[in-house]
Amino acid sequence: MSFKIAFIGAGSLVFARTLFTDIMSVPEFHNIEIAFTDINPDNLEKTRALCQRDLDANNIPITIQATTDRREAFTNARYIVNCVRIGGLEAFETDIEIPLKYGVDQCVGDTLCTGGIMYGQRVIAAMLDFCKDIREVAEPGAIMLNYSNPNAMATWACNKYGKVKTIGLYHGEIHGEMQIAEVLGIPREELDIICAGINHQTWYISVKHNGEDMLPKILPGFEAHEKFREEEKVRIDILKRFGYYSTESNGHLSEYVSWYRKRPDEVIDWINLDNWINGETGGYLRVTREERNWFETDYPKILQEPLKKLDGSQRGKEHCSYIIESLETGRTYRGHFNMMNEGCITNLPAESVVEVPCYVDGNGISVPKVGDLPLGCAAVCSQSIWVQKLAVEAAVSGNVQLLKQAAMMDPLTGAVCNPPEIWQMIDEMLVAQEQWLPQYTEGIAQAKENLAKGNLIPTKEYKGAARLREKTPAEVAAEHEARKITV
């Protein structure tokens, strides 16, 4: 069996190596071609060397092609695995810090809310260039497996405007399934679960055990769970009010809706500071900053670790390798992927990208019809889809008006800011991210002119939940107790 897989953003060592290990765990793939590409030659070489060492130790006769020329990497590729982060830490800092000045408090900022919208502008511009190269030099009908956020926006743009079949992949539903199994006290393999919605706002709409409906038991299970009831307060509240558990972590979910992060003094009531993913303000940015020198500090340690076994024993749960395996060998795989809706979820727009259960075999990827989402769940998703659509169209056309409308329609941004504040905030972000936004040349020039006029709206001296780390646990607990919030 011979074909080629290209990795974009292969300098992302841990994730790229994880996906590579998964793919090389398929015995039939020990004669395929592998190409790595990245804009950082040093990180690229480190990843290549480590992965090549794993291949050699497992006697797999593949030599990895590593190049900063992505067209060279894409040439004759059948699959392109994308895991880039356009702008890196420098751009990400502005996704979080500028909105925070206006009171928009994000934990992650990579999917929706102001940070996610702006991240979408950067990544879509780059990925449409990827698509052009794929169409021109890759194998006809090549498939892109996309891990880059904002996943739904990027997948939507690549399918509609890039004209490359693109499948968005994410692992959130896997983690939620394990949580549900734990609170029910039932092994995951015994549960039949259907999850549907949009990326990072997907709902477990059916959970059965030996034919019995387990949905009524999920809320009591989470409320009784000593760990989850402290870490997943937003998810449990959504479950209580909408009747279905969401795939997304507490911190992620809290920034996609308008209810939990709009009042600074109340944010702490809905989050948990034991781990950043539970809702810490700018938590992911803090972790990213702490790991900025990761290659220098941790790479030498990784070199001392045992080599990866490529016999399947260390294969993970990421969907990527299983999709390729099924398409190439005919083995059946079921997973939840981000696909163009086209009538799968009947009460969401047909053009949108939905995250739904799919089946893969040698005949391709089949997307069963889910039907209607529960009405409340569909309403939450629909609001986000309109933000996504505005943001995608803005990114493709460089239309600042649409971009600002996307920010205004975003649930949390709209709950915190008035329209003049949103207009000024987006102008500020466009100027700060100019080097990654080639489609906005005219809009950025106008933004600079707007900001130079003076009479700017004052931004807030804002302190988000992360600043509560300055207080003792006893002081935080006392404030929380004094407010006595009822959830």
C-alpha positions as CSV (number, residue, x, y, z in Angstrom):
1,M,0.0,0.0,0.0
2,S,1.5,3.3,-1.1
3,F,0.2,6.9,-0.8
4,K,1.4,10.1,0.7
5,I,0.4,12.0,3.8
6,A,1.5,15.6,4.4
7,F,1.5,17.4,7.8
8,I,1.1,21.2,7.9
9,G,2.4,22.7,11.2
10,A,4.5,19.7,11.9
11,G,6.7,21.8,14.2
12,S,3.9,21.4,16.8
13,L,5.9,18.6,18.3
14,V,3.6,16.9,20.8
15,F,0.5,16.9,18.7
16,A,2.2,16.2,15.3
17,R,4.1,13.3,16.9
18,T,0.9,12.0,18.5
19,L,-0.9,11.9,15.2
20,F,2.2,10.5,13.4
21,T,2.4,7.7,16.0
22,D,-1.3,6.9,15.5
23,I,-0.9,6.7,11.7
24,M,2.3,4.6,11.9
25,S,0.5,2.1,14.2
26,V,-1.5,0.8,11.2
27,P,0.6,-2.1,9.8
28,E,-0.5,-1.5,6.2
29,F,1.0,2.0,6.4
30,H,4.6,1.0,6.8
31,N,5.4,1.8,3.2
32,I,3.7,5.1,2.7
33,E,5.3,8.5,2.1
34,I,5.3,11.1,4.8
35,A,6.1,14.8,4.4
36,F,6.4,17.4,7.2
37,T,6.2,21.1,6.6
38,D,6.4,24.1,8.9
39,I,7.5,27.8,8.7
40,N,9.9,27.3,11.6
41,P,12.8,25.2,10.3
42,D,14.3,24.5,13.7
43,N,11.1,23.1,15.2
44,L,10.4,21.2,12.0
45,E,13.8,19.5,12.2
46,K,13.4,18.6,15.9
47,T,10.0,17.0,15.2
48,R,11.4,15.2,12.1
49,A,14.4,13.8,13.9
50,L,12.3,12.5,16.8
51,C,9.7,10.9,14.5
52,Q,12.4,9.4,12.3
53,R,14.1,8.0,15.3
54,D,10.8,6.2,16.2
55,L,10.5,4.8,12.7
56,D,14.1,3.5,12.7
57,A,13.7,1.9,16.1
58,N,10.6,0.1,14.9
59,N,12.3,-1.0,11.6
60,I,9.8,0.8,9.5
61,P,11.5,1.7,6.1
62,I,10.2,5.3,5.7
63,T,12.3,8.4,5.4
64,I,10.4,11.5,6.4
65,Q,10.5,14.4,4.0
66,A,10.8,17.7,5.9
67,T,10.6,21.0,4.1
68,T,9.6,24.6,4.6
69,D,8.2,24.6,1.1
70,R,4.6,23.4,1.6
71,R,4.0,22.9,-2.2
72,E,6.8,20.4,-2.2
73,A,5.2,18.7,0.8
74,F,1.8,18.6,-0.8
75,T,3.0,17.2,-4.1
76,N,1.0,14.0,-4.8
77,A,-0.3,13.9,-1.3
78,R,-3.6,12.0,-0.8
79,Y,-4.2,13.3,2.7
80,I,-3.1,16.6,4.3
81,V,-3.2,16.9,8.1
82,N,-3.5,20.5,9.2
83,C,-2.6,21.7,12.7
84,V,-1.3,25.2,12.2
85,R,-1.8,28.2,14.5
86,I,-1.5,31.3,12.4
87,G,0.3,34.1,14.2
88,G,1.4,31.9,17.1
89,L,1.7,33.4,20.6
90,E,2.2,36.9,19.4
91,A,-1.2,37.1,17.6
92,F,-2.9,35.0,20.3
93,E,-1.9,37.6,23.0
94,T,-3.9,40.2,21.2
95,D,-6.9,37.8,20.8
96,I,-7.2,37.8,24.6
97,E,-5.7,41.0,25.9
98,I,-7.4,43.6,23.7
99,P,-11.0,42.2,24.3
100,L,-10.2,42.0,28.0
101,K,-9.7,45.8,28.0
102,Y,-13.3,46.1,26.9
103,G,-14.5,43.6,29.5
104,V,-14.7,40.6,27.2
105,D,-13.4,37.9,29.5
106,Q,-12.3,34.7,27.6
107,C,-10.7,31.5,28.9
108,V,-9.4,30.2,25.6
109,G,-10.5,32.5,22.8
110,D,-9.9,30.2,19.8
111,T,-13.4,29.3,18.6
112,L,-16.0,31.9,19.1
113,C,-16.2,35.2,21.1
114,T,-13.9,38.1,19.9
115,G,-10.7,36.1,20.0
116,G,-12.1,33.2,18.0
117,I,-13.5,35.5,15.4
118,M,-10.2,37.2,14.9
119,Y,-8.3,33.9,14.9
120,G,-10.7,32.8,12.2
121,Q,-9.7,35.8,10.0
122,R,-6.0,34.8,10.2
123,V,-6.4,31.0,9.8
124,I,-8.9,31.3,6.9
125,A,-6.6,33.6,4.9
126,A,-3.8,31.0,5.3
127,M,-5.9,27.9,4.7
128,L,-7.4,29.2,1.5
129,D,-3.7,29.5,0.3
130,F,-3.2,25.9,1.4
131,C,-6.3,24.9,-0.6
132,K,-5.0,26.5,-3.7
133,D,-1.7,24.6,-3.4
134,I,-3.6,21.3,-2.7
135,R,-5.8,21.8,-5.8
136,E,-2.7,22.4,-7.9
137,V,-0.1,19.8,-6.8
138,A,-1.7,17.2,-4.5
139,E,-3.3,14.0,-5.7
140,P,-6.7,14.7,-7.4
141,G,-9.5,14.5,-4.7
142,A,-7.1,14.9,-1.8
143,I,-8.7,15.3,1.6
144,M,-7.6,17.8,4.3
145,L,-8.0,16.6,7.9
146,N,-8.2,19.9,9.8
147,Y,-7.3,20.2,13.5
148,S,-6.9,24.0,13.4
149,N,-9.3,26.3,15.3
150,P,-11.7,27.9,14.9
151,N,-12.5,24.5,13.5
152,A,-16.0,25.1,12.1
153,M,-15.1,28.4,10.5
154,A,-11.9,27.0,8.9
155,T,-13.7,23.8,7.7
156,W,-16.5,25.8,6.3
157,A,-14.2,28.2,4.3
158,C,-12.1,25.4,2.9
159,N,-15.1,23.4,1.7
160,K,-17.0,26.3,0.3
161,Y,-14.3,28.6,-1.0
162,G,-11.1,26.5,-1.0
163,K,-12.8,23.7,-3.0
164,V,-11.0,21.0,-1.1
165,K,-12.8,18.3,0.8
166,T,-12.1,19.2,4.4
167,I,-13.1,17.3,7.5
168,G,-12.8,19.0,10.9
169,L,-11.6,16.9,13.7
170,Y,-11.8,17.4,17.4
171,H,-11.7,15.2,20.5
172,G,-14.1,16.9,22.9
173,E,-16.9,14.4,22.5
174,I,-14.6,11.6,23.5
175,H,-13.8,13.3,26.8
176,G,-17.4,14.0,27.6
177,E,-18.4,10.4,26.8
178,M,-15.9,9.3,29.4
179,Q,-17.4,11.7,32.0
180,I,-20.9,10.5,31.3
181,A,-19.7,6.9,31.7
182,E,-18.1,7.7,35.0
183,V,-21.1,9.5,36.5
184,L,-23.4,6.6,35.4
185,G,-20.9,4.0,36.7
186,I,-21.1,2.1,33.4
187,P,-18.2,1.2,31.2
188,R,-18.0,3.5,28.1
189,E,-18.0,0.5,25.7
190,E,-21.5,-0.5,27.0
191,L,-23.0,2.9,26.2
192,D,-24.6,3.8,22.9
193,I,-24.1,7.6,22.5
194,I,-25.3,10.0,19.8
195,C,-23.7,13.4,19.9
196,A,-24.7,16.2,17.5
197,G,-24.4,20.0,17.2
198,I,-21.6,22.2,16.1
199,N,-17.9,22.2,17.1
200,H,-17.4,23.0,20.7
201,Q,-21.2,23.2,21.2
202,T,-22.2,19.6,20.6
203,W,-24.8,17.8,22.7
204,Y,-25.2,14.3,23.9
205,I,-28.8,13.9,22.6
206,S,-29.0,10.1,23.2
207,V,-27.4,8.0,25.8
208,K,-28.6,4.4,26.1
209,H,-27.5,1.3,28.0
210,N,-28.9,-2.0,26.8
211,G,-31.7,-0.1,25.2
212,E,-32.5,1.9,28.4
213,D,-32.6,5.7,28.1
214,M,-30.0,7.0,30.5
215,L,-30.5,10.8,29.9
216,P,-32.6,11.3,33.1
217,K,-29.8,9.9,35.2
218,I,-27.1,12.1,33.9
219,L,-27.9,15.4,35.8
220,P,-28.2,13.6,39.2
221,G,-24.9,11.8,38.4
222,F,-23.0,15.0,37.7
223,E,-24.5,16.8,40.8
224,A,-23.4,13.9,43.0
225,H,-19.9,13.6,41.6
226,E,-17.5,15.2,44.0
227,K,-15.0,16.4,41.3
228,F,-17.2,17.3,38.4
229,R,-19.7,19.3,40.4
230,E,-16.9,21.7,41.2
231,E,-15.1,21.7,37.9
232,E,-18.1,21.7,35.5
233,K,-20.5,24.2,37.0
234,V,-21.3,25.9,33.6
235,R,-21.8,22.5,31.9
236,I,-24.0,21.3,34.7
237,D,-26.1,24.5,34.7
238,I,-26.6,24.2,30.9
239,L,-27.6,20.5,31.4
240,K,-30.1,21.6,34.1
241,R,-31.7,24.3,31.9
242,F,-31.5,22.7,28.5
243,G,-31.7,19.0,29.4
244,Y,-28.6,17.8,27.6
245,Y,-24.9,17.7,28.4
246,S,-22.5,19.7,26.3
247,T,-19.2,18.3,24.9
248,E,-17.2,21.3,25.8
249,S,-15.0,22.0,28.8
250,N,-16.3,24.4,31.5
251,G,-14.0,27.2,30.4
252,H,-14.6,26.8,26.7
253,L,-18.4,26.6,27.1
254,S,-18.6,29.6,29.4
255,E,-17.2,32.0,26.7
256,Y,-19.6,30.8,23.9
257,V,-22.8,32.0,25.6
258,S,-23.8,35.3,27.1
259,W,-24.7,34.2,30.7
260,Y,-21.6,33.3,32.7
261,R,-18.7,35.7,32.1
262,K,-20.4,39.1,31.6
263,R,-20.3,40.3,35.3
264,P,-16.7,40.3,36.6
265,D,-17.6,39.7,40.2
266,E,-19.7,36.6,39.3
267,V,-17.3,34.8,37.0
268,I,-15.7,33.0,40.0
269,D,-19.1,31.5,40.8
270,W,-19.1,29.5,37.6
271,I,-15.5,28.5,37.2
272,N,-12.8,26.5,39.1
273,L,-9.2,27.7,39.4
274,D,-7.7,24.2,40.0
275,N,-7.0,23.9,36.3
276,W,-7.1,26.6,33.6
277,I,-9.5,24.7,31.4
278,N,-12.1,25.0,34.1
279,G,-12.5,28.7,33.3
280,E,-9.5,30.9,34.3
281,T,-9.5,34.2,32.6
282,G,-6.9,34.0,29.8
283,G,-6.0,30.5,31.1
284,Y,-4.8,29.1,27.8
285,L,-2.8,32.2,27.1
286,R,-1.1,31.9,30.5
287,V,-0.2,28.2,29.8
288,T,1.0,29.1,26.3
289,R,3.3,31.8,27.6
290,E,4.7,29.5,30.2
291,E,5.5,26.9,27.5
292,R,6.9,29.4,25.0
293,N,10.4,28.0,25.4
294,W,9.2,24.5,25.5
295,F,11.4,23.2,22.7
296,E,14.5,24.5,24.5
297,T,13.5,23.3,28.0
298,D,11.6,20.0,27.3
299,Y,13.0,18.7,24.0
300,P,16.2,17.4,25.6
301,K,14.1,15.6,28.2
302,I,11.9,14.0,25.5
303,L,15.1,12.7,23.8
304,Q,15.8,10.8,27.0
305,E,12.3,9.2,27.1
306,P,11.6,5.7,25.7
307,L,11.0,5.5,22.0
308,K,7.5,5.2,20.7
309,K,6.2,1.8,19.9
310,L,4.6,1.8,16.5
311,D,2.8,-1.6,17.0
312,G,-0.6,-0.2,18.0
313,S,0.0,-0.4,21.7
314,Q,0.4,3.4,22.0
315,R,-2.2,4.4,19.5
316,G,-4.4,7.2,20.8
317,K,-8.1,8.1,20.2
318,E,-7.7,11.0,17.8
319,H,-9.9,10.4,14.7
320,C,-7.3,11.1,12.1
321,S,-5.5,7.8,11.8
322,Y,-8.8,5.8,12.0
323,I,-10.3,7.8,9.1
324,I,-7.3,7.2,6.9
325,E,-7.2,3.5,7.9
326,S,-10.9,3.0,7.1
327,L,-10.7,4.8,3.7
328,E,-7.6,2.8,2.7
329,T,-8.3,-0.7,4.2
330,G,-12.1,-0.8,4.3
331,R,-12.2,-1.4,8.0
332,T,-15.3,0.4,9.5
333,Y,-14.9,3.3,11.9
334,R,-17.5,5.4,13.7
335,G,-16.6,8.8,15.0
336,H,-17.9,12.4,15.4
337,F,-16.5,14.7,12.7
338,N,-17.2,18.3,11.5
339,M,-18.8,18.1,8.1
340,M,-20.9,20.4,5.9
341,N,-24.5,20.0,7.2
342,E,-26.4,19.5,3.9
343,G,-29.5,18.4,5.8
344,C,-27.9,16.1,8.4
345,I,-29.3,18.3,11.3
346,T,-32.6,19.4,9.8
347,N,-33.2,22.5,12.1
348,L,-29.8,24.0,11.5
349,P,-28.8,25.8,8.3
350,A,-27.9,23.4,5.5
351,E,-24.7,25.3,4.6
352,S,-23.3,25.3,8.1
353,V,-20.6,22.9,9.5
354,V,-22.0,20.5,12.0
355,E,-20.3,17.9,14.3
356,V,-22.2,14.6,13.9
357,P,-21.6,10.9,14.1
358,C,-20.2,9.5,10.8
359,Y,-19.2,6.1,9.5
360,V,-16.1,5.5,7.4
361,D,-15.2,2.5,5.2
362,G,-13.6,1.8,1.9
363,N,-16.6,3.5,0.2
364,G,-16.0,6.8,1.9
365,I,-17.5,8.8,4.7
366,S,-21.2,8.4,5.3
367,V,-23.1,11.0,7.3
368,P,-26.4,9.7,8.7
369,K,-29.4,12.0,9.0
370,V,-29.7,13.1,12.7
371,G,-32.9,15.0,12.2
372,D,-33.9,17.9,14.5
373,L,-31.8,18.8,17.5
374,P,-33.8,19.5,20.6
375,L,-35.2,23.0,20.1
376,G,-33.2,24.7,22.9
377,C,-30.0,23.1,21.8
378,A,-30.7,24.2,18.2
379,A,-31.3,27.7,19.3
380,V,-27.9,27.9,21.0
381,C,-26.1,26.5,18.0
382,S,-28.0,28.7,15.5
383,Q,-26.8,31.9,17.2
384,S,-23.2,30.7,17.0
385,I,-23.7,29.6,13.4
386,W,-24.7,33.1,12.3
387,V,-21.5,34.4,14.0
388,Q,-19.5,31.8,12.1
389,K,-21.1,32.7,8.8
390,L,-20.5,36.4,9.2
391,A,-16.9,35.7,10.2
392,V,-16.3,33.3,7.3
393,E,-17.7,35.7,4.7
394,A,-15.7,38.6,6.3
395,A,-12.5,36.5,6.2
396,V,-12.9,35.6,2.6
397,S,-13.8,39.0,1.3
398,G,-11.9,41.3,3.8
399,N,-15.2,43.0,4.6
400,V,-14.7,44.9,7.9
401,Q,-18.5,45.6,8.2
402,L,-19.2,41.9,8.2
403,L,-16.4,41.3,10.7
404,K,-17.8,43.9,13.1
405,Q,-21.3,42.5,12.7
406,A,-19.9,39.1,13.6
407,A,-18.4,40.5,16.8
408,M,-21.7,42.3,17.6
409,M,-23.7,39.2,17.1
410,D,-21.4,37.1,19.3
411,P,-23.3,36.3,22.5
412,L,-20.7,37.2,25.1
413,T,-19.2,40.2,23.2
414,G,-22.7,41.6,22.7
415,A,-23.6,41.0,26.4
416,V,-20.6,43.0,27.5
417,C,-20.0,45.7,24.9
418,N,-22.2,48.3,23.1
419,P,-21.8,48.8,19.3
420,P,-19.4,51.7,19.4
421,E,-17.1,49.8,21.8
422,I,-17.2,46.8,19.4
423,W,-16.4,48.9,16.4
424,Q,-13.4,50.4,18.2
425,M,-12.2,47.1,19.6
426,I,-12.2,45.4,16.2
427,D,-10.3,48.4,14.7
428,E,-7.7,48.0,17.4
429,M,-7.4,44.3,16.8
430,L,-7.2,44.7,13.0
431,V,-4.2,47.1,13.5
432,A,-2.5,44.8,16.0
433,Q,-2.8,41.8,13.7
434,E,-2.0,43.5,10.4
435,Q,0.8,41.2,9.5
436,W,-1.5,38.2,9.4
437,L,-4.5,39.7,7.7
438,P,-3.5,40.3,4.0
439,Q,-7.2,40.5,3.0
440,Y,-7.8,43.6,5.1
441,T,-5.3,46.1,3.6
442,E,-7.9,48.7,3.0
443,G,-9.8,48.0,6.2
444,I,-6.7,48.3,8.3
445,A,-5.8,51.6,6.8
446,Q,-9.3,52.9,7.7
447,A,-8.9,51.4,11.2
448,K,-5.7,53.3,11.7
449,E,-7.4,56.4,10.6
450,N,-10.3,55.8,13.0
451,L,-8.0,55.3,15.9
452,A,-5.9,58.3,15.1
453,K,-8.9,60.7,15.2
454,G,-8.9,60.8,19.0
455,N,-12.1,60.9,21.1
456,L,-11.7,57.2,21.7
457,I,-14.0,55.4,24.0
458,P,-12.2,54.7,27.3
459,T,-11.5,51.1,28.0
460,K,-12.0,49.5,31.3
461,E,-9.6,48.9,34.2
462,Y,-10.8,45.3,34.1
463,K,-9.9,42.5,36.5
464,G,-11.0,39.1,35.4
465,A,-11.3,35.9,37.4
466,A,-7.6,35.1,37.0
467,R,-6.8,38.2,39.1
468,L,-8.6,36.5,42.0
469,R,-5.4,34.4,42.4
470,E,-4.1,37.5,44.1
471,K,-6.5,36.8,47.0
472,T,-6.3,34.0,49.5
473,P,-8.6,30.9,49.0
474,A,-10.4,31.9,52.2
475,E,-11.1,35.4,50.8
476,V,-12.4,34.0,47.5
477,A,-14.6,31.5,49.4
478,A,-16.0,34.2,51.6
479,E,-16.9,36.4,48.6
480,H,-18.5,33.4,46.9
481,E,-20.5,32.5,50.1
482,A,-21.6,36.1,50.5
483,R,-23.2,36.2,47.1
484,K,-25.0,32.8,47.6
485,I,-25.6,32.3,43.9
486,T,-28.3,29.7,43.2
487,V,-27.6,27.5,40.2
